[in-house]
Amino acid sequence: MVMIRLSIQLIFVFSLGNAMHPAVHRRSHARAFVELQCRATRYPELCVRCLSNLITNSNVTQLSNQRLAQIALRVSLARAQSTRVYVTEVAKLFKKSKAKDYQQVKDCLDQINDGVDQISNSIKELQQMNEDGESEFPWHASNVQTWMSAAVTDASSCLDGFSGRSIGSKMKAMIKAKVLNLVQVNSNALALFNRFAARYRASHVTKPKV
């Protein structure tokens, strides 16, 4: 009787394991895909942290360089928007009490606002790229690369604006941390888009007729 019960339990455990295996396999495959693509970025560990959970929740059959670039751009937009919210609140606070520091924060906020617009334009451009097809790809790709490069530059300029200056309290450290993260996330998104664009061009090269 004991052996029968043990056999039944083992069968149940193996059955449960087999039932869970496809989902586990999908997550493992998706994470491996993200890790491989993130090697092309400047901040690969951050890249994997930002994208692995998002990509593993999507359909594995839809995994592609383009899909990953789309998700990376949306992550950049979310980070830029959250950074803008915080910097806006600090600017409001300093406007009332610290005029000198306010201008410094306001300049940073202007650059973050520009970055939000540039990332938003990049997302729209990538969507339009799907609709227009191969003939318009170089134009759309160039636009995305230009806008995302500008977004990286703007965030970096904001960060440089705080170098060697003291605005006191924990707010300076928080702004710098958020903007630094934004610079890195934007850089990764640009790298992933460049990887997608390069592979797209390579796969659509017209072979000369023999």
N, C-alpha and C positions, 0 to 999 in steps of 0.2 A: 504493500500500500504506500509506504514511504517513497519507494522508487517511482511509483506511478505519479505521485504528487510532484516529485522532483522533476520528472520528465515533462509533466504538463507545464510547470513553472518555466523550465528552460525553453520550451516551445513558445510560450508567451513572450519571454524576453527576446528571443531571436526574432519573433514576428514583429514585435514593437520596434526593434532595431532596424529591421528591413523597411518598415513603414516610414521611419524617420529619415532613412538614408537619403532619399532624393532631395529633401529640403536641405539637409546638411551638405550634400554634394553641391547644390546650387550656390549656397552661401560661400563654400570654400572656393568654388570656381570663380565667383564674382570677386571675392577678395583678392585672389591670385591675379586676376585681370587688372584690378585697380593698382596693386603693388607693382606690377610690371610696367604699367603706363606711367605711374608716378616717378619711376626712376629717371624719367626725362626732365623732371622738374628740379628747381633749385632747392626746394624744401620738401623732399620726398616723404618724410615722416608726417609732417603737417598735412600733406596732400592725402595720404592714406587715411588719417584721422578724419578729415573733413568729408571724404567721399565714400569710404568703405560702407558705412551704414546706409547711406542713401542709395548706392548702387546695388547693394545686396537685397534691397527691398523691391527692386525692379525686376522685370522679366529677364531671365538670363539670356533668352534668345535675342533680346534687343541690345545686348552689350556690344558696343562699338566705340571707336575713337571719337566719333561724332557725338554719340550719346554722352560719353564721359565729359567732353568739352562743354556740352550744353549744361550739364549738372554743375560743372566747375564754375561756369559763368554765373549761374543762379546763386551758388554759394557766395561768390564775390559780391553780388548785388545785395544779398542779405547782410553780409558783413559791413558793406559800405553804408547801408541804411541804418543799421544799429549804431555804427560809429557816428553817423551824422546826428542821430537822436541825442547821444551823450554829449557831443561837442556843442550842440545847440543849447542844451541845458546849462553847460558851463559858461557859454558866451552870454546867456541871459543873466546869469549870476554876476559875472564880472562887469557887465555893462552898468550895473547899479553901484558897484563899489570899487572896481579897479580898472580905470580907463586905459592905462598903459597895457595891462595884460589882456584886456578885452580885445584890443586891436590885433594882438598876436593870435588869439584864439579865433577871432573873426576871419583873419586871413586863412587860417587852417580850414575853417568851416567852408569858406568859398571853394577851396580846392577839393574838399570832400564832396561838395555839391556837384562840382564839375565831374568828379569821378563817378558819382551815381548816374549822371546823365550818360556818360561814356559807356559804362557797363550795360545800362539799359539799351542803348543803341546797338551794342554788340550782340545782345540777346535777340533783338528784333532782326538784325542783319543775318544772323545764323538761321533764323526761322525763314526769312525771305530766300535765303540760299537754297533751302529745300524746295521751295516753290519754283524758282527760276531755272534750276538745273545746272548742268555742266557748263554751258556757254557763258554764264554770268559768274561762275565760281571765282575766277581771279579777282574780279571787282569786289565782290562781297568779302572775300578772305582778306584783301588788302584793307578794307574798311575796319573789319574786326581787329586786325593786328594794330592798326593805327590808333583806334580808340582804346584798346586795352593797354597799349604801351603808354598812352597819355594818362590813363588811370593810375598806372604804376608810378609814373613821374610825379603826378599831382600829389599822391599820398606820400611819396618820398620827400617832396618839397615841404609838405606840412610837417613832417617829422624833423627835417633839417631846421625848420623855423624855431624849434624848441631847444636846439643844441646851444649849450653855454648860457642859456637864459633861465632865470628862476621865476616861476609864477607861484611858488609856494604850494602848500597843502599836498594832499594825495592826488589832486586832480591832474596835475602835470604828469605824474607817473601813469595814471589811468589813461589819459589821452595818448601818451606815447606808446603804451602797451597795445591799445586798440588800433592805433594807426599802423604800428609795426606789423601787427597781425594782418591788417588789411593789405599792406604792401606785399607781404609774403603770399597771401591767398591770391591776390591779383596776378602776381608773378607766376604762380603755379597754373592759374587758369589760362594765361597767355601761352605758357609752355605746352599745355595740353592741346590748346587750339592749334598751335603751330605743328604739333605732332600729327594731329588729324589732317590739317591742310597738306602737309608734306606727303602723307600716305595717299590722300585723295588724288593729288597731282600725279604721284607715281603710278597709281592704278588706272589713270585715265590718259596716259601718254599714248598718242596716236603712233602706231608702229608704221614705219615706211613700207610702202608696197614693194614687193620683190619683183 
